[in-house]
Amino acid sequence: MRKILDSSLLSIGEGKTKLSLFALAIPIFFENIGVHLINVIQSALAARYAEGFFVTPMNVASNSVNLLVNVAALITTGMSIILSVYLGEKREKDSKEIVGTALIALLVVRLVIFGAAFVFAKPLISLQGLATEINSSMLPYSVKYFRGMCIINVFSSVSVVFSGALRCYGISSVGFIAGIASSFTTLILTYLAFYAVGVPENYAITYFIIIAAVATGVSIFINVFGFLKRRIPIAFTHNFTLLKKMVKVGFPATISLIMYSLSTVIAGAICVYLSNDMFLAQTYVAAIAYFTCAFGYSIGQANSIMVGRGCGMGEFDFVDRMFKQNLKITVLSNLVLSLLVAVFGKYLLRIYTDSQSIIAIGSTVFIIDIVVELGRGMNHIGQFGLNATGDTIYTTVVSVVSCWVCSVGIGYLLGVVCGLGVYGIWIASAVDEIFRGSLYLTRWNRGKWKQVFLKKEKALF
């Protein structure tokens, strides 16, 4: 009789180099939750301040920032994939050089991307529905917040690289502490500024930016301190050979994240044009729904690190069985949590608003989201697993086609042409997630990833 959960598949390696699924995933989960909570806390408290006026401009700006963050993520994604394989092959010199190269490269890439975005902030934000007459009063606030977050995200490059490198070495606790600490910092400072002291509305965005900067500073300090304390080897070098490998692996692997962020920006813009209630409902639902897939996403990230390590060790049969068990864990987790959110959705939405219109819209969307999260679980395991083996071209093609055909194309058709609004956009998202997830799992089950890894091992890794 086959075991429901095979404990032998929950870890890989031995001694100090041993990686355990939950030892990796749980701290990653809390780290991701901590980062997400910064936006949730600011949105929730902003929704109760000045009649929620600042929620839309802040979240339109945040969607744009997240898109740019994911564009720059090609460096850290490539670093994580290659570093995991190198550690499996015990290539110590290359391992420390790749961390230093990634840090320098990410700082440069983010400086260029966010620098350009800072200059062209107004036209970028205007494209997302805030240039219309009814929303024009929100535009200057959104532009200001966007520019502030651009500056902050350049400095956060240090935290992102060190946290990612620590994960590859099997140390996830530092990122977890950093995420929780930055969330508490955001909560305390936001409450004090807007409810204890009472910041004037004209200075609200400035204070939101300052609070985000302080919270990011806390995260950077903890990650740098944890990195240095554990004496992770790093060589500050310009190794262009390693950089080319990171970009070659990281760019295709990051396309999916870019496409997801782009579809979020487009969906948000459509909702802003339709009505502010639609946009607010979409924003609140997305923020809450994140918690239903966050644990599965963390399993996916941990699975990616372990797949890379296992392939580097040549343990392909073990990797295959581990992958399939992690898929079951993720899909089950997403299903249970999304069902709970659908049941209690209207109560959760009251964290943000008392508007019966927004609550009614959001409650219906939560039901559709159950299907979305099932597909998303397949996606997170399938895409991250294939990327870890170097099979990134396939995931790139699938993610680009699925985004434009399903998420954007069907979303526009159902949401605008058929008049379903945010419901149509969420149905399209469900189609997108299920379509991509099914193709990724089909690819894995056919075993093509083994051939891809063996072919690329010498040339790429």
N, C-alpha and C positions, 0 to 999 in steps of 0.2 A: 504494500500500500504506500502510495507516494505521500511524503510529508507535506503538510500545509505550509510549514516554514522550516526550511533546512538551515540549521544554525551554522553548518560548515560553509555556507555561501555568504555569510555575513561579514567575513573578513578575508584579507589576502596578505600574504607575506608573513614574516616571522620577526620576533624580537623588536628592536627599535624601529624597524622599517615597516612594521605591521600596520595595515589600514583596516579599520572597522567601519562598517556602513553607518551605524547609528552614532558612533563616536564622531564621525565626520558630519553626518546629516543634521543631527540635533543642534550643534552650535551654529552650523550654517543657517538652519531654520531661524534661530533666534537673531542671528546677525541680519538676515534678510528682513525679518519682521521689524527689527529695530530701525533699519533704514526706511522701511515703508511707513512706520509709525510717525516719523517726522512729518511727512506730508498729511497723514490722516489726522494727527493732532492739530496741525495748523488749519486744515480744512474744517474740522469739527468746531474748533473754537472760533474760526472766522465766520462760520455759518451762523453763530449766535451773536456775532458782533456786527453792528451797523446793518442789521436786517439781511445779513448774508451777502452784502454787495461785493465783497472782495473775493468770494469763492470762485466765481467764474474767471476773472482776470488772472488769479494766481494759478488755477489749474490749466488754463489755456497755455500759460507760460511754462508750467511744469511739464506738460506733454511735449512741448518743443525741446525743452532741455533734455528730457529723457531720450528723445530721438537722437540728439547730438552725442549724448553719453554712449549710446549703443553704437554709433558710427566709430567713435574712438576706441570702443571695446575690442576692436580687432587685435590690438596689441596684447591686452591681458588674456583674451581668449586663446590666442596663439601661444602665449607664454605658458598657460595652464596645461594645454594639450601636450606641448613638447616637453615641458618640465616633468610632467607625470611619467612620460615614457623614459626620459633620461634617468630619472631616479630608479625606475624599474631596471634599467640597464647598468646602474651604478656608475654613471658618468659624472663624477663630482665636479670636475673642472668646468665642463659645459653647463652644469646646473647652476653654479654660482654666477657665471657670466651672463646667463640668460635673464636672471633676475635684475642685474644691474642695467643691462641693455634695455629691458622692458621699461624700467623706471624712467630712464632718460628719454626713450622714444615716446612714451605716453605723455610726459610733460610737454614735449615739443608738439605732438599731434593735437593735444587738447588746447594748447596755447593758440595754435593756428585756427582750429575749428571754432572755438569759443570767442576768439578775438574777432574773427569775421562775423560771427553771429551777433556780437555786441554792437558792431558798427551798423549792421543791417537789421537790427532788432525790430524797428517799427514796421517795415514792409513784411517781415516774416510773421509777425503777430497779426497784422491787418488781414492777411490771407485767411485767417481762421475765424472769420465772422465778427470780429470786433470793430471793423471799419464801417459797419452799417449804422444808419442813423440812430436806431434804437439802442445799440450797444456802444456807441462811440465814446460815452463817458467812462467806460471801463478801459479803453485802449491805453491811455498814458500810464495807468497803474500796472497793467499787464507788462508793458514794455520795460518799466522800471524794475519790476520783480524779475523779469527775464534776464536783464543785464546783470543784476546782482547775483543771480544764480550762475550765470556764465563765469563770473570771476571766482566764485566759491569752488566751482567744479574743476578749475585749473589746479588749485591747491590740493584738492582731494585726491589727485592722481597718486600721491605718495601712499595714502591709506589704501587705495584700491590695489596697487601692485603688491604691497607688503602683505595685505590680507589674503590675496590670491596665492602668493607664494607659500604662506604658512599653511594654507589648505592642502597644497600639493605635498607638503611634508607631513601631513596628517595632523596638523595643529589647527583646530577650528575654534578653540575657546577664546582666542584673542579677538577675533572678529565678532564673536557673540557678545563679549563684554563691551566692545566698542559700540556695537549697534544699540544695545540696551542703554548704555550710558548717554549716548547722544539723544535717544528718545526721551529719557527722563529730563535731560537738560532742556529739550524743546518744550516739553509739557510745563515744567516749572516756570521757565522764562516767559512763555506765551501767556500763561495764566496770570502771572504777576503784572506783565505789561498791559494786558487788555482788560483784566477784571479786578485786580487789586489797585493798581495805579490809575488806569484809565487813560490810555494813549489817545490823543485826538485823532480823528479820522484822517486828517491830512498827512499825518506821520505814520499811519498804520503800515504801509508797505515797507517803509524804511526800517521799522522795528522788526517786521517779519524777516527781512534780509539779514539784519544784525543777529537775530536769534538763530537763523539757519547757519550763519558763519560761525557762531560760538559752538553750536552743536557739532559742526563739521570739524572744528578745531579739536574738540574733545576726542572725536573718533580718530583723527590723525595722530594725536599724542599717544593714545592707547595702542594703536597698531604699530607705531614706530617703536615704542617702548617694549612691546611684546616681541617684536622681531629681533631687536638688539639683545634682549634678555635671553632669548633662546639661541642666540649666536648662529642664526641661519647664515650660511656662507653667501656673500655677495661680492661681486667684483664690478666696480663702476667702470664700464668699458664701452667703447663704441664698436661692438662686434657686428658688422654689417651682414656677415654670413648668417648669424643667428637671427638678426632682425628680418632678413629676407624670408627665413623659414617661418618666423612668427606671423608675418604678414600673409605668406602663402597659405598657411593653415588657418590663421585667424580671420582673414577677410571672408572666405566662403562660409566659415562657421558662424560669423557674426551677421551675415545677411538676414538670417531668420529673425534675429532680434531687431534689426533695422526695419524689416518689413512689418513686424508686429507693432513697433512704435509708430511707424508711418500710418498704418491702418488705424491706430488709436487717434492720431492727430486728425486724420481725415474724418473719422467717425465723430470726433468731438466737434469739428467744424460744421459738419452736417447738422448735428444737434443744436449748435448755437444758432444757425440760420433758421431752423425749424421753430425753436422756442427755448427760452432760458430754462424753463422747467424740465424740458427734455435733456438739456445739457447737465443740469444739476442732478437729475435722476441717474444719468449715465455715470457721472463722476462719483456719486455716492455708492452706487452699486459696484462699480469697478474697484473702489477702495475696500469695500467689505468683501467682495468676491475674491480678492487677492489672498485673504486668509484661508480660503477653502483649498487653494492649490499651493500654498506656500510650503507646506511640509513635503508634498510630492515633488515640488520644484527642487527642494533641498536634497531629496533622495536622488533626483536626477543629476544634480551637481556632484554629489558624492559618488554616484555610480560612474560618472564620467572620469573622475580621478582614478577610481579603482579599475575601470576598463583600460585606461591608458597604462596603469602600472602592470596590470595582468598581461596585456599585449607585449609590453616591454620584457616581461619574464617568459613569454612564449606559452602562457597557460591559456590557450584559446578555448578549450572545452570548458574549463572552469568559468571563464569570462562569459561564455554563452549561457550557461546555466544560471550564473549570478544575475546577468542581465534580465532574464525571463522572470526570476523571482522578484527582482526589484520592480519590474513592470507591474506585477500583481499587487505589491505593497502600495505603489503609487496610485493605481487606478482605484483600489479599494478606499484608500485615504480620501481621494478627491470625491468619490461618490458619497461616502458617509458625511463628510463635512458640508458638501453642497446641498445635500438633502436637509441637514439641520438648518443651514442658512435660509433655505427656501421656506421652511416651516416658521422660523422666527424672524424672517426678513423685515416685516413691518415694524417690529420692535427695535431691530437694529438700526433701521433708517431714522428712528426718532433721536438717535445720537446727533444727527445733523439737522433735522428739520421737523416741524409740526405740520407742514403743508400736506393736506390730504391728497392733493393732486400728485405731488412728487412721490409720496408713500405708495399710492395706488400704482403708479407707473413702475416704480422700483420693485414692488412685491411680485408683479407679473414677470418682470425681467429675471428675477431670481429663479423662477421655475424653469425658464429657458436655459439659464446658466448651468443647470445640472448636466445637460448634454455637453455644453461647452467644456466643463471641467473634466468630463470623462475623456474627451478628445485631447484636452490639454495634458492630462496625465500620460497618455500614449506619446504625445509630442515630446514632453520633457525627457522621458527615458529614451525614446527612439532617436531624437535629434542629437542629444548630448552624447549618447552612446556611439553613434556613427561618427560624430565629429572627433571623438577621442581616438578613433582608429585611423583618422586621417581621411575618412570617406566624406569629405566636405563638399565636393562638387555636386554630388547627388542631393544633399540637403539644401544646397544653395538653389538649385534649379526648382526643386519642389516648393521651397518657401516663397520664392519670387512668383511663380505661377499661381500658387494657392492664394497668396495675398491679393494679387490684382484681380484674379478671376472670382474668387470666393468672397473674401472679406470686403474688398472695395467694390467690385462689380456687382455681386449679388446684394451687398449692403446698400448700394445706391438704388438698385432696382426695387428692392423691397421697402427700404426706408423712405425714399423720396418719390419714385414713380408710382409705387403701389400705396403710398401714404401710411405705411406702418410705423414710421418714425424709428424710435430707439428699439422697438420690438424687432423690426426688420433687420436692423444693424446687428442685434444679438443673435438672431437666427442665422445670419450670414457668418458670424463668428463661429457658431457651432459647426456649420458646414466646413469652414476653413480648418478648424482644429481636428475634426474627424477625418477629413480628407488627407491632411498632412500626416497625422498619426498613423493612419492605415498604410500609407506608402512607406513610411519609415520602418514600420514593423515588418512589412513584407520584404523589404530590402534586407533587414537583419536576419530574418528566418531563412532566407535563401543563402546566407553565408558569404555574400559578396564582400562584406567588410574584412574578412580574413585575407582575401586575395589583395584587397586594396592596401591593407597594412603591410603585408609582406613585400608588395611592390614598392611602397613608398619608404619603407623602413630605412634603407641605406641612403637614398637620395634626399629624403626630407628630415628624418629624425636623426 
